[in-house]
Amino acid sequence: MFQLSIQEPFVNIPQDTIREALKVVLDAKNHPVLIHCKRGKHRTGCLVGCLRKLQKWCLTSIFDEYQRFAAAKARVADQSGREF
């Protein structure tokens, strides 16, 4: 089990933290992977968005997926593109 600490406020998630999380997610030895956060919204969405970008998804598709799963919890700041 891997646990990464991203404390609120987390408007600017450190790039090193995202890189560390992506290394864990991309390493096949860790599969299957469950990605979640305490409240199940912004941190998870940002990490999955970065993963999708590495998988060469276009931003429109990344944001569509985010909207679909974040629903009422979606925030415009999470879609600013800074993390991608």
ZAMARGU-4260 file (C-alpha; in steps of 0.2 Angstrom, whole numbers, plus 5000, padded with zeros to 4 digits):
<rodrens>
0) 5000/5000/5000 | 5006/5017/4996 | 5000/5033/5004 | 5005/5051/4998 | 5001/5065/5009
5) 4993/5081/5001 | 4987/5092/5014 | 4974/5106/5011 | 4975/5118/5005 | 4981/5109/4989
10) 4978/5122/4976 | 4995/5119/4970 | 5000/5101/4972 | 5019/5100/4971 | 5025/5092/4955
15) 5036/5080/4965 | 5021/5073/4973 | 5012/5070/4957 | 5027/5062/4949 | 5029/5051/4964
20) 5011/5046/4963 | 5012/5043/4944 | 5027/5032/4947 | 5017/5021/4959 | 5002/5020/4947
25) 5012/5017/4931 | 5022/5003/4939 | 5014/4986/4934 | 5020/4978/4949 | 5007/4988/4959
30) 4992/4983/4948 | 4978/4983/4951 | 4978/5001/4958 | 4964/5010/4967 | 4966/5029/4968
35) 4957/5038/4981 | 4958/5053/4993 | 4949/5056/5009 | 4935/5066/5002 | 4936/5058/4984
40) 4937/5073/4973 | 4950/5085/4969 | 4967/5076/4973 | 4961/5060/4964 | 4954/5070/4949
45) 4971/5079/4947 | 4981/5063/4948 | 4970/5054/4936 | 4970/5069/4924 | 4989/5069/4924
50) 4989/5050/4921 | 4977/5053/4906 | 4988/5066/4899 | 5003/5054/4900 | 4992/5041/4891
55) 4990/5055/4877 | 4972/5059/4880 | 4967/5076/4873 | 4962/5089/4887 | 4944/5089/4881
60) 4942/5070/4885 | 4951/5072/4901 | 4940/5086/4907 | 4924/5076/4901 | 4930/5062/4912
65) 4933/5073/4926 | 4916/5081/4925 | 4907/5064/4923 | 4915/5057/4939 | 4916/5073/4950
70) 4899/5079/4945 | 4893/5091/4959 | 4910/5091/4966 | 4919/5098/4951 | 4928/5114/4952
75) 4934/5126/4938 | 4951/5128/4947 | 4954/5109/4944 | 4952/5111/4926 | 4963/5126/4924
80) 4976/5116/4915 | 4990/5120/4927 | 4992/5102/4933 | 4993/5096/4915
</rodrens>
